[in-house]
Amino acid sequence: MEECKLYSLSTCSHCKSCKRFLGECGIEFEFTDVDLLPAEERNDAIEEIKRLTDRCAFPTIVIGNRVIVGFKEEEIREALGINP
């Protein structure tokens, strides 16, 4: 299974839905609630997101070498090889 990393905001409903979906599918994933990071780490995380996507949007999901912006269940399933 591909490594899965999620950049999220603690207050974002789409981010919460994405975390719930990954958990319900039994996917192990690492997540960072960017808004809860100390200032310097938060800036580093935002720069990383911009490097990956050319913008700063949440949730940003990195699955292997694929980047998905937004809670797009179908794309996430495809990237993880999960059948509907």
N, CA, C and O atoms as a Tinker XYZ file with bonds, in Angstrom:
   336  protein
     1  N      0.844000   -1.184000    0.000000    73     2
     2  CA     0.000000    0.000000    0.000000    64     1     3
     3  C      0.884000    1.241000    0.000000    63     2     4     5
     4  O      1.902000    1.292000    0.690000    81     3
     5  N      0.488000    2.226000   -0.772000    73     3     6
     6  CA     1.225000    3.482000   -0.859000    64     5     7
     7  C      1.162000    4.228000    0.469000    63     6     8     9
     8  O      0.181000    4.124000    1.205000    81     7
     9  N      2.221000    4.982000    0.767000    73     7    10
    10  CA     2.218000    5.839000    1.946000    64     9    11
    11  C      1.200000    6.954000    1.731000    63    10    12    13
    12  O      1.071000    7.485000    0.628000    81    11
    13  N      0.486000    7.298000    2.786000    73    11    14
    14  CA    -0.582000    8.293000    2.701000    64    13    15
    15  C     -0.351000    9.375000    3.752000    63    14    16    17
    16  O     -0.256000    9.088000    4.946000    81    15
    17  N     -0.262000   10.622000    3.291000    73    15    18
    18  CA    -0.072000   11.760000    4.187000    64    17    19
    19  C     -1.133000   12.797000    3.888000    63    18    20    21
    20  O     -1.438000   13.072000    2.727000    81    19
    21  N     -1.693000   13.368000    4.938000    73    19    22
    22  CA    -2.783000   14.326000    4.810000    64    21    23
    23  C     -2.387000   15.633000    5.488000    63    22    24    25
    24  O     -1.995000   15.647000    6.655000    81    23
    25  N     -2.494000   16.717000    4.751000    73    23    26
    26  CA    -2.345000   18.058000    5.323000    64    25    27
    27  C     -3.755000   18.589000    5.502000    63    26    28    29
    28  O     -4.530000   18.642000    4.548000    81    27
    29  N     -4.088000   18.983000    6.725000    73    27    30
    30  CA    -5.462000   19.363000    7.028000    64    29    31
    31  C     -5.499000   20.573000    7.950000    63    30    32    33
    32  O     -4.472000   21.052000    8.432000    81    31
    33  N     -6.721000   21.049000    8.178000    73    31    34
    34  CA    -6.990000   22.067000    9.187000    64    33    35
    35  C     -7.913000   21.440000   10.224000    63    34    36    37
    36  O     -8.832000   20.701000    9.870000    81    35
    37  N     -7.682000   21.722000   11.474000    73    35    38
    38  CA    -8.457000   21.083000   12.539000    64    37    39
    39  C     -9.936000   21.465000   12.498000    63    38    40    41
    40  O    -10.775000   20.731000   13.020000    81    39
    41  N    -10.264000   22.592000   11.892000    73    39    42
    42  CA   -11.640000   23.088000   11.873000    64    41    43
    43  C    -12.367000   22.838000   10.553000    63    42    44    45
    44  O    -13.527000   23.222000   10.404000    81    43
    45  N    -11.701000   22.205000    9.602000    73    43    46
    46  CA   -12.241000   22.034000    8.247000    64    45    47
    47  C    -13.120000   20.776000    8.166000    63    46    48    49
    48  O    -12.663000   19.673000    8.464000    81    47
    49  N    -14.372000   20.952000    7.763000    73    47    50
    50  CA   -15.277000   19.800000    7.678000    64    49    51
    51  C    -14.847000   18.819000    6.591000    63    50    52    53
    52  O    -15.015000   17.611000    6.761000    81    51
    53  N    -14.299000   19.304000    5.481000    73    51    54
    54  CA   -13.825000   18.405000    4.418000    64    53    55
    55  C    -12.622000   17.595000    4.904000    63    54    56    57
    56  O    -12.480000   16.419000    4.570000    81    55
    57  N    -11.762000   18.235000    5.692000    73    55    58
    58  CA   -10.599000   17.539000    6.256000    64    57    59
    59  C    -11.056000   16.446000    7.229000    63    58    60    61
    60  O    -10.527000   15.334000    7.218000    81    59
    61  N    -12.039000   16.773000    8.066000    73    59    62
    62  CA   -12.569000   15.782000    9.014000    64    61    63
    63  C    -13.202000   14.613000    8.278000    63    62    64    65
    64  O    -13.045000   13.460000    8.681000    81    63
    65  N    -13.918000   14.909000    7.196000    73    63    66
    66  CA   -14.538000   13.840000    6.394000    64    65    67
    67  C    -13.475000   12.961000    5.761000    63    66    68    69
    68  O    -13.642000   11.744000    5.676000    81    67
    69  N    -12.392000   13.565000    5.321000    73    67    70
    70  CA   -11.308000   12.805000    4.699000    64    69    71
    71  C    -10.649000   11.875000    5.724000    63    70    72    73
    72  O    -10.392000   10.708000    5.430000    81    71
    73  N    -10.379000   12.389000    6.914000    73    71    74
    74  CA    -9.789000   11.563000    7.974000    64    73    75
    75  C    -10.717000   10.402000    8.321000    63    74    76    77
    76  O    -10.271000    9.264000    8.468000    81    75
    77  N    -11.997000   10.692000    8.449000    73    75    78
    78  CA   -12.984000    9.656000    8.782000    64    77    79
    79  C    -13.021000    8.591000    7.689000    63    78    80    81
    80  O    -13.028000    7.396000    7.984000    81    79
    81  N    -13.043000    9.025000    6.427000    73    79    82
    82  CA   -13.082000    8.100000    5.301000    64    81    83
    83  C    -11.861000    7.186000    5.303000    63    82    84    85
    84  O    -11.997000    5.969000    5.176000    81    83
    85  N    -10.678000    7.760000    5.447000    73    83    86
    86  CA    -9.461000    6.945000    5.450000    64    85    87
    87  C     -9.479000    5.949000    6.603000    63    86    88    89
    88  O     -9.090000    4.793000    6.437000    81    87
    89  N     -9.932000    6.399000    7.776000    73    87    90
    90  CA   -10.026000    5.507000    8.932000    64    89    91
    91  C    -11.015000    4.375000    8.713000    63    90    92    93
    92  O    -10.735000    3.224000    9.049000    81    91
    93  N    -12.180000    4.706000    8.146000    73    91    94
    94  CA   -13.207000    3.684000    7.889000    64    93    95
    95  C    -12.738000    2.660000    6.861000    63    94    96    97
    96  O    -13.170000    1.507000    6.882000    81    95
    97  N    -11.853000    3.086000    5.962000    73    95    98
    98  CA   -11.313000    2.165000    4.951000    64    97    99
    99  C    -10.130000    1.366000    5.484000    63    98   100   101
   100  O     -9.582000    0.521000    4.776000    81    99
   101  N     -9.734000    1.630000    6.728000    73    99   102
   102  CA    -8.618000    0.903000    7.327000    64   101   103
   103  C     -7.264000    1.336000    6.791000    63   102   104   105
   104  O     -6.301000    0.572000    6.843000    81   103
   105  N     -7.184000    2.564000    6.272000    73   103   106
   106  CA    -5.937000    3.072000    5.713000    64   105   107
   107  C     -5.109000    3.707000    6.816000    63   106   108   109
   108  O     -5.592000    4.557000    7.563000    81   107
   109  N     -3.845000    3.279000    6.908000    73   107   110
   110  CA    -2.935000    3.943000    7.834000    64   109   111
   111  C     -2.461000    5.213000    7.150000    63   110   112   113
   112  O     -2.005000    5.181000    6.007000    81   111
   113  N     -2.571000    6.329000    7.855000    73   111   114
   114  CA    -2.138000    7.589000    7.269000    64   113   115
   115  C     -1.573000    8.494000    8.338000    63   114   116   117
   116  O     -1.910000    8.399000    9.518000    81   115
   117  N     -0.710000    9.370000    7.887000    73   115   118
   118  CA    -0.123000   10.379000    8.750000    64   117   119
   119  C     -0.844000   11.681000    8.419000    63   118   120   121
   120  O     -1.104000   11.965000    7.249000    81   119
   121  N     -1.167000   12.467000    9.431000    73   119   122
   122  CA    -1.796000   13.748000    9.127000    64   121   123
   123  C     -1.166000   14.856000    9.939000    63   122   124   125
   124  O     -0.628000   14.635000   11.024000    81   123
   125  N     -1.244000   16.050000    9.389000    73   123   126
   126  CA    -0.763000   17.252000   10.054000    64   125   127
   127  C     -1.874000   18.276000   10.021000    63   126   128   129
   128  O     -2.296000   18.702000    8.945000    81   127
   129  N     -2.357000   18.679000   11.193000    73   127   130
   130  CA    -3.303000   19.787000   11.281000    64   129   131
   131  C     -2.461000   21.058000   11.261000    63   130   132   133
   132  O     -1.930000   21.488000   12.285000    81   131
   133  N     -2.353000   21.642000   10.084000    73   131   134
   134  CA    -1.441000   22.756000    9.850000    64   133   135
   135  C     -1.741000   23.938000   10.776000    63   134   136   137
   136  O     -0.816000   24.602000   11.244000    81   135
   137  N     -3.009000   24.205000   11.042000    73   135   138
   138  CA    -3.371000   25.350000   11.874000    64   137   139
   139  C     -2.958000   25.185000   13.340000    63   138   140   141
   140  O     -2.935000   26.164000   14.085000    81   139
   141  N     -2.636000   23.969000   13.757000    73   139   142
   142  CA    -2.242000   23.733000   15.145000    64   141   143
   143  C     -0.725000   23.723000   15.343000    63   142   144   145
   144  O     -0.246000   23.597000   16.470000    81   143
   145  N      0.024000   23.855000   14.257000    73   143   146
   146  CA     1.483000   23.844000   14.344000    64   145   147
   147  C      2.004000   25.188000   14.863000    63   146   148   149
   148  O      1.368000   26.223000   14.660000    81   147
   149  N      3.174000   25.170000   15.539000    73   147   150
   150  CA     3.825000   26.438000   15.895000    64   149   151
   151  C      4.161000   27.202000   14.601000    63   150   152   153
   152  O      4.281000   26.599000   13.535000    81   151
   153  N      4.308000   28.505000   14.702000    73   151   154
   154  CA     4.440000   29.381000   13.526000    64   153   155
   155  C      5.468000   28.901000   12.501000    63   154   156   157
   156  O      5.156000   28.835000   11.312000    81   155
   157  N      6.667000   28.570000   12.928000    73   155   158
   158  CA     7.714000   28.190000   11.972000    64   157   159
   159  C      7.359000   26.877000   11.260000    63   158   160   161
   160  O      7.515000   26.763000   10.044000    81   159
   161  N      6.885000   25.900000   12.019000    73   159   162
   162  CA     6.488000   24.618000   11.419000    64   161   163
   163  C      5.291000   24.810000   10.497000    63   162   164   165
   164  O      5.210000   24.181000    9.442000    81   163
   165  N      4.359000   25.680000   10.892000    73   163   166
   166  CA     3.194000   25.962000   10.051000    64   165   167
   167  C      3.635000   26.557000    8.713000    63   166   168   169
   168  O      3.145000   26.154000    7.658000    81   167
   169  N      4.559000   27.513000    8.763000    73   167   170
   170  CA     5.070000   28.112000    7.531000    64   169   171
   171  C      5.752000   27.081000    6.648000    63   170   172   173
   172  O      5.587000   27.100000    5.428000    81   171
   173  N      6.522000   26.175000    7.258000    73   171   174
   174  CA     7.187000   25.113000    6.495000    64   173   175
   175  C      6.155000   24.197000    5.833000    63   174   176   177
   176  O      6.311000   23.816000    4.673000    81   175
   177  N      5.102000   23.847000    6.574000    73   175   178
   178  CA     4.063000   22.976000    6.023000    64   177   179
   179  C      3.343000   23.657000    4.864000    63   178   180   181
   180  O      3.064000   23.022000    3.847000    81   179
   181  N      3.044000   24.935000    5.010000    73   179   182
   182  CA     2.370000   25.673000    3.935000    64   181   183
   183  C      3.257000   25.745000    2.700000    63   182   184   185
   184  O      2.766000   25.606000    1.580000    81   183
   185  N      4.551000   25.960000    2.886000    73   183   186
   186  CA     5.478000   25.986000    1.748000    64   185   187
   187  C      5.517000   24.620000    1.053000    63   186   188   189
   188  O      5.573000   24.550000   -0.174000    81   187
   189  N      5.487000   23.541000    1.835000    73   187   190
   190  CA     5.479000   22.194000    1.262000    64   189   191
   191  C      4.203000   21.976000    0.447000    63   190   192   193
   192  O      4.261000   21.430000   -0.655000    81   191
   193  N      3.064000   22.394000    0.975000    73   191   194
   194  CA     1.796000   22.255000    0.248000    64   193   195
   195  C      1.848000   23.044000   -1.058000    63   194   196   197
   196  O      1.428000   22.548000   -2.104000    81   195
   197  N      2.357000   24.261000   -0.996000    73   195   198
   198  CA     2.469000   25.089000   -2.211000    64   197   199
   199  C      3.398000   24.443000   -3.229000    63   198   200   201
   200  O      3.158000   24.515000   -4.434000    81   199
   201  N      4.468000   23.806000   -2.733000    73   199   202
   202  CA     5.397000   23.120000   -3.638000    64   201   203
   203  C      4.695000   21.950000   -4.332000    63   202   204   205
   204  O      4.922000   21.690000   -5.513000    81   203
   205  N      3.847000   21.255000   -3.588000    73   203   206
   206  CA     3.139000   20.098000   -4.135000    64   205   207
   207  C      2.011000   20.490000   -5.084000    63   206   208   209
   208  O      1.755000   19.789000   -6.063000    81   207
   209  N      1.325000   21.619000   -4.800000    73   207   210
   210  CA     0.083000   21.929000   -5.514000    64   209   211
   211  C      0.047000   23.289000   -6.202000    63   210   212   213
   212  O     -0.924000   23.586000   -6.898000    81   211
   213  N      1.065000   24.120000   -6.032000    73   211   214
   214  CA     1.087000   25.491000   -6.567000    64   213   215
   215  C      0.082000   26.402000   -5.878000    63   214   216   217
   216  O     -0.124000   27.532000   -6.320000    81   215
   217  N     -0.547000   25.934000   -4.806000    73   215   218
   218  CA    -1.475000   26.748000   -4.032000    64   217   219
   219  C     -1.558000   26.155000   -2.632000    63   218   220   221
   220  O     -0.911000   25.152000   -2.332000    81   219
   221  N     -2.341000   26.769000   -1.799000    73   219   222
   222  CA    -2.486000   26.257000   -0.437000    64   221   223
   223  C     -3.969000   25.984000   -0.202000    63   222   224   225
   224  O     -4.750000   26.905000    0.033000    81   223
   225  N     -4.346000   24.714000   -0.268000    73   223   226
   226  CA    -5.744000   24.323000   -0.104000    64   225   227
   227  C     -5.799000   23.064000    0.762000    63   226   228   229
   228  O     -4.852000   22.279000    0.807000    81   227
   229  N     -6.915000   22.895000    1.436000    73   227   230
   230  CA    -7.073000   21.771000    2.362000    64   229   231
   231  C     -8.372000   21.039000    2.088000    63   230   232   233
   232  O     -9.365000   21.659000    1.705000    81   231
   233  N     -8.379000   19.735000    2.277000    73   231   234
   234  CA    -7.232000   18.894000    2.584000    64   233   235
   235  C     -6.357000   18.687000    1.344000    63   234   236   237
   236  O     -6.842000   18.711000    0.212000    81   235
   237  N     -5.073000   18.484000    1.581000    73   235   238
   238  CA    -4.144000   18.056000    0.541000    64   237   239
   239  C     -3.679000   16.672000    0.951000    63   238   240   241
   240  O     -3.131000   16.490000    2.038000    81   239
   241  N     -3.897000   15.699000    0.081000    73   239   242
   242  CA    -3.572000   14.304000    0.373000    64   241   243
   243  C     -2.456000   13.866000   -0.574000    63   242   244   245
   244  O     -2.545000   14.059000   -1.786000    81   243
   245  N     -1.409000   13.276000   -0.006000    73   243   246
   246  CA    -0.305000   12.748000   -0.798000    64   245   247
   247  C     -0.333000   11.233000   -0.631000    63   246   248   249
   248  O     -0.162000   10.711000    0.470000    81   247
   249  N     -0.550000   10.540000   -1.745000    73   247   250
   250  CA    -0.586000    9.075000   -1.749000    64   249   251
   251  C      0.487000    8.629000   -2.724000    63   250   252   253
   252  O      0.336000    8.755000   -3.940000    81   251
   253  N      1.581000    8.100000   -2.167000    73   251   254
   254  CA     2.720000    7.777000   -3.020000    64   253   255
   255  C      3.235000    9.059000   -3.655000    63   254   256   257
   256  O      3.626000    9.993000   -2.954000    81   255
   257  N      3.235000    9.104000   -4.986000    73   255   258
   258  CA     3.670000   10.323000   -5.671000    64   257   259
   259  C      2.486000   11.096000   -6.254000    63   258   260   261
   260  O      2.675000   12.011000   -7.057000    81   259
   261  N      1.282000   10.735000   -5.856000    73   259   262
   262  CA     0.078000   11.410000   -6.345000    64   261   263
   263  C     -0.441000   12.395000   -5.299000    63   262   264   265
   264  O     -0.490000   12.087000   -4.108000    81   263
   265  N     -0.824000   13.579000   -5.760000    73   263   266
   266  CA    -1.338000   14.612000   -4.869000    64   265   267
   267  C     -2.789000   14.897000   -5.248000    63   266   268   269
   268  O     -3.099000   15.138000   -6.415000    81   267
   269  N     -3.672000   14.865000   -4.250000    73   267   270
   270  CA    -5.097000   15.137000   -4.457000    64   269   271
   271  C     -5.469000   16.300000   -3.541000    63   270   272   273
   272  O     -5.227000   16.254000   -2.335000    81   271
   273  N     -6.052000   17.329000   -4.120000    73   271   274
   274  CA    -6.484000   18.484000   -3.338000    64   273   275
   275  C     -7.997000   18.412000   -3.189000    63   274   276   277
   276  O     -8.730000   18.358000   -4.177000    81   275
   277  N     -8.451000   18.411000   -1.950000    73   275   278
   278  CA    -9.883000   18.312000   -1.672000    64   277   279
   279  C    -10.264000   16.882000   -1.332000    63   278   280   281
   280  O     -9.529000   15.939000   -1.623000    81   279
   281  N    -11.427000   16.742000   -0.710000    73   279   282
   282  CA   -11.925000   15.413000   -0.357000    64   281   283
   283  C    -12.662000   14.854000   -1.566000    63   282   284   285
   284  O    -13.877000   15.000000   -1.700000    81   283
   285  N    -11.896000   14.209000   -2.442000    73   283   286
   286  CA   -12.434000   13.614000   -3.668000    64   285   287
   287  C    -12.371000   12.101000   -3.500000    63   286   288   289
   288  O    -11.396000   11.452000   -3.878000    81   287
   289  N    -13.435000   11.563000   -2.924000    73   287   290
   290  CA   -13.457000   10.156000   -2.525000    64   289   291
   291  C    -13.077000    9.220000   -3.667000    63   290   292   293
   292  O    -12.295000    8.290000   -3.469000    81   291
   293  N    -13.614000    9.453000   -4.844000    73   291   294
   294  CA   -13.343000    8.570000   -5.975000    64   293   295
   295  C    -11.851000    8.569000   -6.333000    63   294   296   297
   296  O    -11.270000    7.509000   -6.563000    81   295
   297  N    -11.235000    9.753000   -6.379000    73   295   298
   298  CA    -9.800000    9.846000   -6.689000    64   297   299
   299  C     -8.956000    9.202000   -5.599000    63   298   300   301
   300  O     -7.954000    8.549000   -5.887000    81   299
   301  N     -9.359000    9.385000   -4.358000    73   299   302
   302  CA    -8.619000    8.792000   -3.247000    64   301   303
   303  C     -8.706000    7.269000   -3.319000    63   302   304   305
   304  O     -7.701000    6.577000   -3.157000    81   303
   305  N     -9.913000    6.749000   -3.564000    73   303   306
   306  CA   -10.086000    5.296000   -3.716000    64   305   307
   307  C     -9.187000    4.755000   -4.827000    63   306   308   309
   308  O     -8.516000    3.738000   -4.658000    81   307
   309  N     -9.185000    5.451000   -5.962000    73   307   310
   310  CA    -8.378000    5.011000   -7.098000    64   309   311
   311  C     -6.892000    5.009000   -6.742000    63   310   312   313
   312  O     -6.185000    4.043000   -7.031000    81   311
   313  N     -6.418000    6.088000   -6.114000    73   311   314
   314  CA    -5.001000    6.191000   -5.744000    64   313   315
   315  C     -4.588000    5.107000   -4.755000    63   314   316   317
   316  O     -3.449000    4.642000   -4.777000    81   315
   317  N     -5.513000    4.708000   -3.889000    73   315   318
   318  CA    -5.221000    3.689000   -2.877000    64   317   319
   319  C     -5.543000    2.279000   -3.344000    63   318   320   321
   320  O     -5.223000    1.308000   -2.658000    81   319
   321  N     -6.179000    2.159000   -4.517000    73   319   322
   322  CA    -6.549000    0.839000   -5.018000    64   321   323
   323  C     -7.687000    0.222000   -4.241000    63   322   324   325
   324  O     -7.741000   -0.996000   -4.075000    81   323
   325  N     -8.616000    1.066000   -3.753000    73   323   326
   326  CA    -9.774000    0.588000   -2.987000    64   325   327
   327  C    -10.978000    0.536000   -3.916000    63   326   328   329
   328  O    -11.289000    1.510000   -4.603000    81   327
   329  N    -11.642000   -0.596000   -3.930000    73   327   330
   330  CA   -12.864000   -0.711000   -4.745000    64   329   331
   331  C    -14.010000    0.006000   -4.056000    63   330   332   333
   332  O    -14.071000    0.057000   -2.827000    81   331
   333  N    -14.930000    0.566000   -4.857000    73   331   334
   334  CA   -16.075000    1.257000   -4.276000    64   333   335
   335  C    -16.981000    0.341000   -3.472000    63   334   336
   336  O    -17.987000    0.794000   -2.925000    81   335
